[in-house]
Amino acid sequence: MITSQLASAPGSDTTMVLFSGVTLLVLLFWYLATDKDRVKRNVGSAIVLLIAVFSFCAIISPNNLMQVIQGKKELSKAHNLSGGIEIVGGSAFIVEVQPNVDQDTQEVIPLTPSAMDTAKTILEKRLNEAGTLDAPVTVQGNRIEIQIPKIDPADAAALKKILTTTAKLTIHERHPQSDQLARLVHEGEEHIPGYRAYPQELKDPDTGEILGERYVLVKRKPALTGKEVAAAYPDRQTNTQVQIELTSTGARQMETFTRSLTAGQDFIVSILDGKVINSAVLNAEVLSKRFVISGLDNIEECEELSKGLSNPMENDIEVIDERTISATLGEATVKQGINAGLAGLALTVVFVLLYYRFSGIVAIIGLALNILILFGAMALFGASFTLPGIAGIILTIGVAVDANVLIYERMREELATGKSVHAAIKAAYDKAFSAIFDANITTLLTALILFWKATGSVKGFAVTLTIGILGTLLAALLCTRVMFAWSEDTGVLKKVKFMNLIPERTFNFIGKRKIAFVLSGVLIAGGIAETMIEGDKRLGIDFVGGSVVRYEIPEGQNVTRQQAQEILNKVETTKAVSAQIEQPAEGNAFLTVKSSREDKEACEAAIRANIPGFGEKKTHESTIAENIDGDGTEWVVEASVSAVSPTLGGEFLGNAVWALGLGIFCVLIYITLRYEFAFALGAFLALAHDILITLGILVLSGQEFSLIHVGAFLTIAGYSINDTIVVFDRLRENLKTKRGDIRDVMNDAISTTLSRTIITSVTTFVSVLVLFIFGGASLKAFSFTIMIGVIVGTYSSIFIASPIVYIYSKARGINLRREVLESDLESEINPAKV
């Protein structure tokens, strides 16, 4: 199937992937089981090397690499990485949703907005169930536009089949004399009230070749419909059957239906999209929740039927047009973004090298492995590089740098106590493990639930972040430790030196809680008030919908997307406007302008006035033409106008918010079990604080909210949780090891982690700042949002999260030290409860 093809790297070998996975798993168990330093070093090196090689081969296969070396293929065309629509462009399919016809009265049932939204949702699920494919779907009247990144012609043909498969399944009782009467009823020679004849293809059982057609006479009213299918999956043992699981309502309907039949005598007929796909005698007294549809030719047909039944359409779909489309960001913007991203990463690398010196080199190698794993996994699973995906990458790099900083700051502390280099390194990794593990696991929990429950680009963000977190754990806890082991054993590392820009002193952060709460309260209240007043005005076309105007470009006329976008950027509009070039399979290309309904006329006037040939007029005799002016003349370049629904509809946002809320709830449960409820409350309120303040600042700054902001806010949520957990981990450790007032212990914990907090925040902020300055206008909103989130998240981890824990524990009379000690004792006695 096309979606599985798009979601797997070219030339990937399932057997090799399975063998590699098993090998790595065995090596990992070996690494964890051994206590011998040399064995641990060698096995860890093997794991790192194998993962690096596998990741590299996933990005560019050995065969393609050889062709690049030989000059037979360009590097840009040899890799298996894929970009999203906004980056590389692709193909657009325009499908028309057909209205249903009432089976009894034969009257056409008008299409409703609800029916169009349902069709859109189903198509999104069919195309992107794995969350790795960038496939925006928008409703335009009774039509739907599906945009797919660049694909081969063969894949495009397979895609059409997926799009046009309605998958209307109905289960009927067969007439006892079907063999004799079906064709007569079909040809109109007989009429049997309550029954209808449906066609069934006759195939050669050996070759699958279609030999002819027959008709089956069934009751017109179905006993069961596909709406009651809870799950459908191919039977891998037979490759010719599909296992069906019904909902509880469907199970009751099936039981009632089959009880009225006679086992071994009566037939059950399955009809899909108006054709009989299965007619079989009832082989049990009663069927219930599970049954089988058989008679398919191969596993591909089983997979297609399973996917269709899992996401059945309520209306027929017809593909009416197919065209290639340009990238929505434009080539220049993409290059600017890539260059800015590389520059920001380079600054991070330079800072880490200067600050941590030799240890910085180790950190950079670990970061490089992390990025290699991330890109390799994205290539292997066919994940597209989209703006939300890039947000996941930025968060991944920030978390990866943070993990190394945590280890090195711990190493600095251990060396300060007089420990040897070997002992300091070992203690640093042991003590930093819990903070790195908890911070990444809480972010991973959120990412997994976003993948499970969210849709569209949010699912893509979750895929990228999940891969990145797993890569971070591997690179920070295994790769860098192996590097240090080799450095020690070979004598390269004899002394560890770090810069120290943050003074080692204890600040009274808890004492400043009232000032911080007042400041945050004012910012949150102002942001909420401004959002209530201006919120609707700040929603972009992605949220509220708008108009699409398509101008047919005359033959010989050269109009670029960048040229049109520059013209549109000079127009004063209420919402942001975007342009694309579309090229149908036949005929002239189109310039497509997407704007709000209020801005449509101003944009049209600007396009016609500034692009040669678009503003010329000719005399037109008829007064019926839609584009005729009052003076009896018509524009040379015709324009078709259609309304578009929001790309990010209510269901999309509902799923995203619900999934994020569920993820945060699971994080709270985890923190409560690992720490104490007061910590969970502090983390939750700090996260809500960060999102509300960032939202308010964006509204106050006049930002227009679009798809870009979805990825940015998810990044902020991940960053906020990660930052807070690191402080809480040190606080928990201090509560177990240090005496004194809880307030002093908290101040010491925050102050001790201050160096790590500032270093991580600065490196992340600078990377995004470079993207903001040099990344082009389209990326400014994206980077600006993350920059605000980083600042607010850093502030909240210091001045908000821990003070909330302090206030709550005091108000409830909770002894935090005792609670933490009891929690640790419980985990040692009964680990299964933690």
VOGU-3710 file (C-alpha; in Angstrom, 3 decimals, decimal comma):
1> mitsqlasap> 0,000/0,000/0,000  1,094/3,518/-0,749  1,059/4,689/2,856  3,266/1,849/3,959  5,567/2,511/1,008  5,811/6,158/1,905  6,501/5,256/5,497  9,437/2,983/4,825  12,870/3,743/3,486  13,656/2,585/-0,044
11> gsdttmvlfs> 15,383/-0,749/-0,116  14,719/-1,458/3,565  14,984/-5,141/4,431  12,638/-6,340/7,155  14,785/-9,390/7,938  17,915/-7,262/8,304  16,106/-4,749/10,516  14,824/-7,557/12,744  18,257/-9,198/12,968  19,901/-5,868/13,773
21> gvtllvllfw> 17,346/-5,134/16,466  17,848/-8,511/18,140  21,643/-8,105/18,005  21,489/-4,683/19,629  19,099/-5,953/22,285  21,456/-8,808/23,210  24,409/-6,409/23,394  22,429/-3,979/25,523  21,506/-6,700/28,040  25,154/-7,732/28,122
31> ylatdkdrvk> 26,230/-4,136/28,756  23,763/-3,729/31,632  24,570/-7,123/33,165  28,352/-6,845/33,353  30,258/-5,070/36,146  33,659/-5,225/34,458  34,724/-1,807/33,181  36,630/-3,121/30,165  33,798/-5,416/29,042  31,336/-2,570/29,549
41> rnvgsaivll> 33,537/-0,285/27,447  33,912/-2,786/24,582  30,263/-3,854/24,472  29,136/-0,229/24,725  31,451/0,671/21,846  29,959/-2,115/19,736  26,440/-0,867/20,442  27,323/2,727/19,539  29,163/1,674/16,367  26,358/-0,607/15,167
51> iavfsfcaii> 23,672/2,019/15,784  25,737/4,672/13,995  26,272/2,371/10,989  22,600/1,329/10,847  21,448/4,945/11,114  23,825/6,070/8,373  22,710/3,223/6,083  19,085/4,151/6,700  19,825/7,716/5,570  21,803/6,639/2,498
61> spnnlmqviq> 22,001/3,003/1,474  25,425/1,466/0,667  24,378/1,071/-2,963  23,412/4,728/-3,272  26,569/5,800/-1,450  28,691/3,853/-3,932  26,891/5,542/-6,833  27,565/8,939/-5,255  31,260/8,106/-4,875  31,374/6,961/-8,497
71> gkkelskahn> 29,630/10,145/-9,632  26,601/8,284/-10,963  24,142/9,932/-8,598  23,884/13,297/-6,848  23,982/13,254/-3,050  20,787/15,311/-2,904  18,952/12,492/-4,711  20,676/9,560/-3,017  19,469/9,974/0,569  16,214/8,641/1,980
81> lsggieivgg> 15,214/11,755/3,917  11,988/13,419/2,857  10,684/16,942/3,342  7,161/18,076/3,977  4,930/20,054/1,642  6,091/23,392/3,010  9,719/22,469/2,311  9,812/20,434/-0,936  6,356/20,783/-2,445  4,691/17,721/-3,934
91> safivevqpn> 1,364/16,672/-5,433  -2,180/17,797/-4,770  -5,224/15,612/-5,333  -8,597/17,286/-5,622  -11,384/14,871/-4,703  -15,106/15,483/-4,926  -17,437/14,065/-2,309  -20,567/12,623/-3,902  -23,933/13,019/-2,144  -25,682/9,847/-1,037
101> vdqdtqevip> -28,978/8,649/-2,484  -31,812/7,418/-0,279  -32,269/3,726/-1,119  -36,041/3,855/-0,634  -37,050/7,180/-2,205  -34,020/7,550/-4,558  -33,774/11,200/-3,474  -30,364/12,861/-3,289  -29,250/13,580/0,289  -27,547/17,009/0,347
111> ltpsamdtak> -23,985/17,214/1,653  -23,649/18,932/5,017  -20,573/20,571/6,576  -20,584/17,717/9,080  -20,410/15,152/6,251  -17,470/17,016/4,683  -15,603/17,177/8,004  -16,200/13,450/8,488  -14,823/12,706/5,023  -11,779/14,889/5,734
121> tilekrlnea> -11,057/13,120/9,033  -11,333/9,669/7,454  -8,984/10,572/4,614  -6,444/11,941/7,103  -6,526/8,689/9,052  -6,173/6,567/5,917  -3,197/8,531/4,669  -1,316/9,165/7,875  -2,192/6,604/10,510  1,491/6,220/11,436
131> gtldapvtvq> 1,978/9,981/11,868  5,073/10,052/9,644  3,586/11,461/6,425  3,005/15,177/5,891  -0,397/15,211/4,179  -2,462/18,391/4,795  -6,174/17,905/4,006  -8,485/20,901/3,471  -12,184/21,137/2,652  -13,162/23,421/-0,244
141> gnrieiqipk> -16,929/23,396/-0,606  -17,907/19,880/-1,698  -14,304/19,124/-2,618  -11,279/18,138/-0,581  -7,662/18,908/-1,422  -5,028/16,430/-0,242  -1,391/17,515/-0,474  1,285/14,815/-0,521  5,088/15,336/-0,610  6,810/14,312/-3,846
151> idpadaaalk> 5,949/10,721/-4,817  6,547/8,424/-7,790  3,849/8,028/-10,504  3,276/4,401/-9,450  2,699/5,525/-5,870  0,311/8,222/-7,090  -1,833/5,575/-8,815  -1,947/3,486/-5,648  -2,807/6,591/-3,654  -5,835/7,259/-5,849
161> kiltttaklt> -7,135/3,802/-5,033  -6,874/4,482/-1,312  -8,589/7,856/-1,673  -11,485/6,571/-3,776  -12,176/3,395/-1,794  -15,365/4,281/0,042  -15,356/1,066/2,105  -19,127/0,978/2,641  -19,620/-2,473/4,107  -23,049/-4,019/4,578
171> iherhpqsdq> -24,029/-7,523/5,690  -27,181/-9,071/4,167  -29,217/-12,239/4,149  -29,192/-14,026/0,781  -32,428/-15,028/-0,950  -32,894/-18,847/-0,936  -33,352/-18,829/-4,723  -30,623/-16,327/-5,497  -28,968/-18,499/-8,162  -32,183/-18,649/-10,186
181> larlvhegee> -33,588/-15,150/-9,608  -30,630/-12,754/-9,174  -29,929/-12,079/-12,879  -33,638/-11,812/-13,689  -34,080/-9,197/-10,966  -31,010/-7,306/-12,184  -32,335/-7,238/-15,767  -35,779/-6,131/-14,621  -37,616/-9,266/-15,685  -38,536/-10,074/-12,109
191> hipgyraypq> -39,376/-7,843/-9,143  -39,140/-9,203/-5,626  -40,162/-6,657/-2,977  -37,511/-6,012/-0,366  -34,679/-7,614/-2,360  -31,940/-6,311/-4,659  -29,339/-7,947/-6,942  -25,666/-7,040/-6,507  -22,789/-8,001/-8,843  -19,949/-10,352/-7,842
201> elkdpdtgei> -16,752/-10,936/-9,813  -15,877/-14,538/-10,672  -12,145/-15,218/-10,416  -9,834/-18,068/-11,267  -8,880/-19,594/-7,880  -5,285/-20,167/-9,021  -4,409/-17,027/-10,995  -6,929/-14,535/-9,603  -7,918/-13,611/-13,173  -11,446/-12,224/-13,531
211> lgeryvlvkr> -13,474/-14,754/-15,555  -16,841/-13,054/-15,529  -19,589/-11,721/-13,327  -22,630/-13,081/-11,575  -25,361/-11,544/-9,418  -26,445/-12,308/-5,891  -29,948/-11,549/-4,649  -30,026/-10,203/-1,068  -32,398/-8,411/1,258  -32,306/-4,714/0,467
221> kpaltgkeva> -32,118/-3,709/4,141  -28,740/-4,676/5,637  -28,562/-6,554/8,915  -25,316/-4,791/9,779  -23,254/-1,873/8,421  -19,563/-1,011/8,466  -20,207/1,688/11,060  -20,203/-1,079/13,642  -16,712/-2,332/12,694  -14,412/-1,674/15,650
231> aaypdrqtnt> -11,288/-3,166/14,060  -10,255/-4,947/10,877  -6,908/-6,592/10,191  -5,562/-9,026/7,585  -5,102/-12,681/8,460  -1,353/-13,197/7,962  -1,696/-16,982/8,033  -4,017/-17,265/5,035  -3,321/-13,904/3,292  -6,846/-14,205/1,826
241> qvqieltstg> -9,000/-13,315/4,847  -9,773/-10,257/6,926  -10,556/-10,619/10,619  -13,422/-8,338/11,693  -14,136/-7,202/15,232  -17,463/-5,445/15,900  -18,501/-2,880/18,453  -20,770/-3,991/21,295  -23,789/-2,676/19,354  -22,615/-4,465/16,226
251> arqmetftrs> -22,134/-7,703/18,172  -25,738/-7,561/19,396  -26,976/-6,874/15,857  -24,950/-9,808/14,497  -26,302/-12,138/17,178  -29,891/-11,112/16,433  -29,310/-11,511/12,704  -27,671/-14,940/12,791  -30,221/-16,357/15,255  -32,857/-15,853/12,551
261> ltagqdfivs> -30,819/-17,977/10,090  -30,249/-21,715/9,843  -26,643/-22,884/10,234  -25,369/-24,916/7,273  -28,225/-23,710/5,062  -28,594/-19,928/4,913  -25,979/-17,647/3,356  -24,495/-14,397/4,691  -23,446/-11,917/2,008  -20,837/-9,174/2,520
271> ildgkvinsa> -21,169/-6,214/0,144  -18,432/-3,603/-0,187  -18,991/-0,438/-2,226  -21,903/-2,002/-4,113  -20,115/-5,282/-4,985  -20,396/-8,690/-3,360  -17,009/-9,632/-1,917  -18,066/-12,668/0,052  -21,057/-15,022/0,021  -20,721/-17,856/2,499
281> vlnaevlskr> -23,000/-20,298/4,274  -23,455/-19,682/8,003  -21,162/-22,210/9,689  -22,184/-21,578/13,317  -25,422/-21,329/15,244  -24,730/-17,714/16,210  -22,067/-15,204/15,203  -21,178/-12,406/17,594  -18,332/-9,917/17,980  -15,797/-11,526/15,648
291> fvisgldnie> -16,115/-13,019/12,184  -14,100/-13,425/8,977  -14,455/-12,109/5,433  -12,737/-14,543/3,062  -12,250/-14,951/-0,672  -9,648/-12,203/-1,224  -6,761/-12,782/-3,642  -3,659/-11,699/-1,730  -2,316/-9,916/1,320  -2,357/-6,537/-0,491
301> eceelskgls> -6,132/-6,810/-1,001  -6,526/-7,840/2,636  -4,535/-4,801/3,789  -6,485/-2,411/1,569  -9,814/-3,813/2,774  -8,669/-3,692/6,415  -7,578/-0,059/6,115  -10,819/0,889/4,390  -13,025/-0,891/6,922  -11,104/0,680/9,800
311> npmendievi> -11,853/4,140/8,328  -15,029/3,740/6,206  -16,352/6,650/4,164  -20,003/7,582/4,356  -19,982/9,100/0,846  -18,428/8,097/-2,459  -15,213/9,889/-3,453  -14,083/10,817/-6,949  -10,623/12,176/-7,852  -11,250/15,017/-10,292
321> dertisatlg> -7,786/16,558/-10,578  -4,137/15,944/-9,798  -1,396/18,555/-9,930  2,113/19,271/-8,713  2,503/22,107/-6,209  5,383/24,288/-5,056  6,668/24,435/-1,475  4,609/26,786/0,696  7,725/28,227/2,329  9,627/28,684/-0,903
331> eatvkqgina> 13,144/27,581/-1,808  14,808/30,761/-0,519  13,107/30,503/2,871  14,026/26,839/3,193  17,688/27,595/2,475  17,626/30,471/4,948  16,109/28,195/7,575  18,663/25,433/6,999  21,586/27,869/7,075  20,253/29,568/10,205
341> glaglaltvv> 19,707/26,217/11,901  23,252/25,120/11,079  24,624/28,440/12,303  22,725/28,123/15,584  23,981/24,578/16,014  27,525/25,747/15,271  27,282/28,405/17,988  26,117/25,746/20,440  29,057/23,544/19,475  31,551/26,401/19,914
351> fvllyyrfsg> 30,127/27,317/23,317  30,202/23,725/24,574  33,799/23,315/23,363  34,955/26,548/25,019  33,094/25,932/28,258  33,810/22,227/28,744  37,016/21,882/26,655  37,924/18,187/26,141  34,649/17,083/27,696  32,950/19,367/25,178
361> ivaiiglaln> 34,431/17,289/22,341  32,885/14,189/23,914  29,538/15,992/24,206  29,637/17,057/20,550  30,311/13,466/19,435  27,328/12,358/21,521  25,181/15,127/20,019  26,279/14,107/16,506  25,268/10,496/17,231  21,933/11,707/18,550
371> ililfgamal> 21,236/13,661/15,352  22,414/10,704/13,239  20,009/8,379/15,087  17,171/10,878/14,702  17,713/11,332/10,970  18,280/7,593/10,464  15,042/6,686/12,207  13,140/9,339/10,240  14,564/7,933/7,008  13,748/4,356/8,050
381> fgasftlpgi> 10,126/5,164/8,916  9,656/7,700/6,124  8,922/10,590/8,496  8,733/13,973/6,756  10,649/17,043/7,876  7,875/19,540/8,611  7,796/22,662/10,770  6,238/20,804/13,723  8,810/18,054/13,133  11,598/20,633/13,154
391> agiiltigva> 10,173/21,858/16,468  10,639/18,332/17,768  14,243/18,330/16,526  14,979/21,655/18,245  13,572/20,305/21,508  15,588/17,111/21,026  18,845/19,044/20,587  18,030/21,165/23,630  17,338/18,055/25,734  20,498/16,371/24,417
401> vdanvliyer> 22,678/19,338/25,347  20,941/19,491/28,708  21,766/15,834/29,447  25,460/16,456/28,851  25,411/19,636/30,920  23,804/17,725/33,794  26,586/15,123/33,708  29,377/17,692/33,449  28,061/19,901/36,231  27,875/16,828/38,420
411> mreelatgks> 31,434/15,982/37,382  32,529/19,478/38,394  31,023/18,954/41,864  32,665/15,545/42,307  36,083/16,855/41,256  35,700/19,730/43,714  35,457/17,171/46,536  38,904/15,839/45,623  37,897/12,679/43,777  40,063/11,243/41,000
421> vhaaikaayd> 39,042/11,716/37,382  37,848/8,102/37,097  35,848/8,272/40,331  34,390/11,683/39,437  33,229/10,494/36,011  31,632/7,360/37,466  29,880/9,317/40,242  28,718/12,008/37,803  26,987/9,493/35,532  25,463/7,644/38,478
431> kafsaifdan> 24,080/10,790/40,112  22,939/12,470/36,898  21,128/9,339/35,731  17,920/9,901/37,715  17,545/13,524/36,538  18,214/12,599/32,890  15,941/9,559/33,075  13,032/11,338/34,788  13,259/14,430/32,561  13,276/12,362/29,380
441> ittlltalil> 10,663/9,835/30,506  8,171/12,573/31,392  8,674/14,150/27,971  8,452/10,717/26,336  5,145/9,999/28,097  3,672/13,175/26,638  5,059/12,378/23,161  3,627/8,835/23,168  0,159/10,006/24,185  0,262/12,773/21,563
451> fwkatgsvkg> 1,084/10,094/18,993  -1,716/7,877/20,281  -4,514/10,423/20,473  -3,600/13,432/18,337  -3,809/13,729/14,557  -2,007/15,373/11,659  1,062/17,480/12,331  0,854/16,939/16,120  1,335/13,218/15,526  4,364/14,049/13,363
461> favtltigil> 5,800/16,165/16,179  5,308/13,238/18,566  7,105/10,824/16,215  10,133/13,108/15,891  10,283/13,824/19,615  9,961/10,148/20,576  12,839/9,165/18,324  14,898/12,102/19,588  14,382/11,242/23,264  15,431/7,627/22,770
471> gtllaallct> 18,483/8,844/20,857  19,293/11,310/23,649  19,228/8,592/26,306  21,487/6,396/24,212  23,938/9,154/23,281  24,183/10,826/26,707  24,239/7,748/28,930  26,098/5,294/26,701  28,061/6,992/23,915  29,705/9,721/25,996
481> rvmfawsedt> 30,484/7,289/28,818  32,196/4,942/26,360  34,175/7,907/24,997  35,362/8,823/28,488  36,307/5,179/29,156  38,475/5,027/26,023  40,009/8,421/26,839  40,993/7,240/30,311  42,296/3,846/29,209  44,440/5,288/26,409
491> gvlkkvkfmn> 45,846/8,031/28,626  44,361/10,867/26,554  42,313/12,126/29,513  44,365/12,783/32,624  42,746/15,934/33,923  39,275/17,470/33,469  38,943/21,261/33,273  35,824/23,403/32,911  35,107/27,103/32,678  32,948/28,540/35,460
501> lipertfnfi> 30,911/31,631/34,627  28,214/31,114/37,251  29,180/31,980/40,846  28,909/29,095/43,298  26,700/30,599/45,959  23,252/30,033/47,400  20,528/32,528/46,455  17,307/33,046/48,382  14,948/32,189/45,495  12,144/30,965/47,760
511> gkrkiafvls> 12,218/34,300/49,571  11,457/36,072/46,290  8,310/33,981/45,690  5,830/36,766/46,476  7,444/39,149/43,987  7,574/36,368/41,382  3,923/35,389/41,962  2,759/38,995/41,638  4,731/39,441/38,411  3,442/36,176/36,962
521> gvliaggiae> -0,110/36,962/38,074  -0,035/40,327/36,307  1,379/38,775/33,126  -1,152/35,930/33,132  -4,112/38,217/33,882  -3,047/40,686/31,203  -2,505/37,894/28,700  -5,899/36,292/29,410  -7,661/39,659/29,142  -5,944/40,482/25,869
531> tmiegdkrlg> -6,679/36,989/24,537  -10,382/37,344/25,366  -10,494/40,701/23,606  -8,217/40,058/20,634  -8,067/36,241/20,521  -10,409/35,684/17,568  -8,686/38,390/15,558  -5,316/36,665/16,032  -6,441/33,348/14,580  -4,976/32,731/11,135
541> idfvggsvvr> -6,525/31,035/8,126  -5,409/27,655/9,464  -7,933/28,154/12,298  -10,786/30,157/10,730  -10,655/29,224/7,034  -10,696/31,618/4,104  -10,668/31,749/0,312  -8,513/30,186/-2,372  -8,254/32,036/-5,690  -6,656/30,155/-8,593
551> yeipegqnvt> -5,365/32,211/-11,497  -4,658/30,327/-14,697  -1,211/31,392/-15,916  -1,188/31,987/-19,705  1,067/29,783/-21,769  4,546/31,309/-22,039  4,039/33,436/-18,914  6,603/32,807/-16,144  5,290/33,466/-12,647  7,192/32,212/-9,599
561> rqqaqeilnk> 5,896/31,632/-6,107  8,492/33,989/-4,628  7,454/36,762/-7,033  3,794/36,402/-6,082  4,541/36,156/-2,356  6,624/39,334/-2,397  3,706/41,182/-4,024  1,234/39,834/-1,471  3,508/40,713/1,459  3,225/44,394/0,498
571> vettkavsaq> -0,587/44,327/0,754  -2,146/45,380/4,060  -4,200/42,343/5,040  -6,076/41,228/8,140  -4,527/37,740/7,974  -1,334/36,286/6,536  -1,540/35,382/2,843  0,265/32,547/1,071  0,917/31,693/-2,571  1,670/28,459/-4,422
581> ieqpaegnaf> 2,225/27,406/-8,020  0,163/24,402/-9,138  0,828/22,461/-12,334  -1,933/20,080/-13,498  -1,047/16,974/-15,504  -2,442/18,747/-18,564  -2,953/22,409/-19,379  -1,541/25,639/-17,976  -0,195/26,143/-14,473  -2,099/28,022/-11,769
591> ltvkssredk> -1,100/30,654/-9,259  -3,008/29,838/-6,069  -3,516/32,540/-3,448  -4,876/31,593/-0,019  -6,222/34,505/2,000  -9,038/35,474/4,331  -12,372/36,269/2,700  -11,965/39,929/3,669  -8,556/40,194/1,988  -9,467/38,401/-1,250
601> eaceaairan> -10,247/41,509/-3,320  -7,159/43,428/-2,159  -4,922/40,473/-2,968  -6,527/40,000/-6,368  -6,039/43,669/-7,195  -2,372/43,510/-6,186  -1,724/40,383/-8,263  -3,413/41,815/-11,361  -1,644/45,156/-10,994  1,889/43,802/-10,501
611> ipgfgekkth> 2,193/40,688/-12,672  2,487/41,424/-16,404  -0,415/39,997/-18,392  -2,621/39,460/-15,347  -4,108/42,929/-15,623  -4,891/43,140/-19,342  -8,502/43,318/-20,454  -10,344/42,393/-23,603  -13,814/43,205/-24,879  -16,362/40,539/-24,049
621> estiaenidg> -19,749/40,484/-25,779  -21,542/38,380/-23,198  -22,663/39,798/-19,889  -23,076/36,363/-18,289  -19,368/35,710/-17,592  -18,552/35,767/-13,913  -15,448/37,971/-14,150  -16,912/40,783/-16,280  -16,548/44,373/-15,148  -19,209/47,008/-15,516
631> dgtewvveas> -17,586/48,346/-18,706  -18,210/45,114/-20,616  -14,633/43,884/-20,500  -13,141/40,736/-18,997  -9,816/39,855/-17,369  -7,551/37,834/-19,644  -6,459/35,632/-16,733  -9,511/33,807/-15,391  -9,789/33,240/-11,652  -11,705/30,500/-9,861
641> vsavsptlgg> -12,689/31,174/-6,262  -13,503/28,622/-3,582  -13,980/28,794/0,170  -11,700/26,654/2,312  -12,396/25,285/5,753  -9,855/25,625/8,564  -6,854/23,314/8,178  -6,756/23,064/11,959  -10,434/22,391/12,611  -12,186/21,956/15,922
651> eflgnavwal> -11,585/18,215/15,932  -7,854/18,681/15,293  -7,487/21,170/18,129  -9,752/19,125/20,379  -7,634/16,026/19,815  -4,401/17,959/20,331  -5,551/19,643/23,554  -7,109/16,440/24,887  -3,991/14,418/24,075  -1,702/17,026/25,654
661> glgifcvliy> -3,940/17,141/28,722  -3,877/13,357/29,032  -0,103/13,391/28,600  0,303/15,965/31,349  -1,986/13,916/33,604  0,205/10,838/33,084  3,280/12,960/33,839  1,641/14,099/37,087  0,974/10,472/38,045  4,610/9,611/37,301
671> itlryefafa> 5,968/12,545/39,308  3,643/11,720/42,203  4,912/8,138/42,284  8,560/9,108/41,883  8,507/12,163/44,141  5,363/13,355/45,928  2,095/15,045/44,941  3,400/18,481/45,907  6,055/18,137/43,192  3,442/17,055/40,635
681> lgaflalahd> 1,333/20,097/41,504  4,349/22,386/41,133  5,234/20,913/37,727  1,639/21,211/36,464  1,152/24,821/37,579  4,569/25,794/36,209  3,622/24,312/32,824  0,244/26,084/32,804  2,065/29,282/33,827  4,517/28,995/30,912
691> ilitlgilvl> 1,845/28,347/28,286  -0,489/31,114/29,502  2,242/33,752/29,698  3,671/32,796/26,300  0,181/32,886/24,788  -0,490/36,307/26,296  2,816/37,745/25,064  2,131/36,453/21,547  -1,322/38,039/21,521  0,047/41,317/22,870
701> sgqefslihv> 2,772/41,311/20,207  0,182/40,936/17,456  1,196/37,420/16,396  -1,198/35,584/14,097  -1,703/31,983/15,192  -1,210/29,249/12,604  0,009/25,676/12,251  3,532/26,887/13,112  2,443/27,782/16,635  1,072/24,299/17,321
711> gafltiagys> 4,566/22,800/17,100  6,040/25,727/19,020  3,644/25,348/21,968  4,250/21,600/22,112  7,971/22,355/22,237  7,431/24,797/25,102  5,436/22,185/27,030  8,235/19,634/26,641  10,921/22,150/27,598  8,995/23,322/30,674
721> indtivvfdr> 8,516/19,809/32,054  12,133/18,885/31,364  13,496/21,991/33,071  11,309/21,593/36,138  12,111/17,913/36,632  15,868/18,598/36,744  15,417/21,057/39,634  13,059/18,659/41,422  15,541/15,801/41,114  18,233/17,810/42,877
731> lrenlktkrg> 15,722/18,944/45,486  14,752/15,342/46,192  18,430/14,402/46,549  19,092/17,286/48,926  16,088/16,364/51,061  17,615/12,913/51,558  21,179/14,050/52,266  21,045/17,507/53,846  19,707/18,733/57,146  18,180/22,100/57,903
741> dirdvmndai> 15,038/24,040/57,059  13,151/22,945/53,911  13,392/26,469/52,558  17,178/26,456/52,805  17,350/23,009/51,195  15,204/24,238/48,307  17,328/27,352/47,813  20,444/25,203/47,766  18,916/22,820/45,182  17,882/25,647/42,851
751> sttlsrtiit> 21,236/27,401/43,247  23,193/24,208/42,626  21,342/23,581/39,370  21,446/27,251/38,342  24,582/26,798/36,248  22,985/23,932/34,309  19,698/25,849/33,926  21,368/28,961/32,512  23,725/27,051/30,185  20,909/24,937/28,721
761> svttfvsvlv> 18,589/27,916/28,344  21,229/30,132/26,742  22,359/27,505/24,223  18,744/26,731/23,238  17,803/30,409/23,097  20,795/31,383/20,960  20,115/28,581/18,476  16,523/29,727/18,040  17,544/33,408/18,005  19,742/32,786/14,967
771> lfifggaslk> 16,743/31,155/13,277  14,647/34,202/14,189  17,161/36,685/12,774  18,244/34,886/9,611  15,539/32,294/9,028  13,211/34,416/6,912  9,774/35,906/7,610  7,946/32,569/7,583  10,072/31,191/10,423  10,042/34,291/12,628
781> afsftimigv> 6,727/33,431/14,285  7,930/29,903/14,951  11,266/30,896/16,489  9,842/33,899/18,362  7,331/31,673/20,155  10,003/29,199/21,248  12,299/32,025/22,409  9,551/33,403/24,654  8,829/29,899/25,920  12,482/29,268/26,801
791> ivgtyssifi> 12,709/32,507/28,797  9,432/31,916/30,629  10,238/28,226/31,204  13,609/29,058/32,729  12,033/31,681/34,973  9,284/29,304/36,147  11,661/26,449/36,984  13,499/28,819/39,350  10,834/31,137/40,770  7,514/29,291/40,355
801> aspivyiysk> 7,717/25,474/40,477  9,719/24,985/43,694  7,976/27,807/45,623  4,629/26,156/44,811  5,950/22,893/46,275  7,092/24,801/49,372  3,781/26,645/49,847  1,629/23,540/49,279  3,650/21,374/51,671  3,527/24,070/54,344
811> arginlrrev> -0,213/24,648/53,903  -0,985/20,909/54,126  1,472/20,259/56,929  3,453/17,791/54,778  6,950/16,827/55,853  8,627/16,658/52,438  11,818/15,105/53,788  9,935/12,236/55,427  7,720/11,714/52,366  10,749/11,488/50,056
821> lesdlesein> 12,601/9,091/52,375  9,527/6,869/52,724  9,045/6,889/48,963  12,652/5,761/48,451  12,288/3,070/51,117  9,114/1,796/49,463  10,835/1,653/46,078  13,662/-0,420/47,552  11,303/-2,829/49,327  8,735/-3,093/46,534
831> pakv> 10,089/-1,755/43,183  6,982/-2,909/41,316  4,960/-0,105/42,875  7,212/2,593/41,443
//
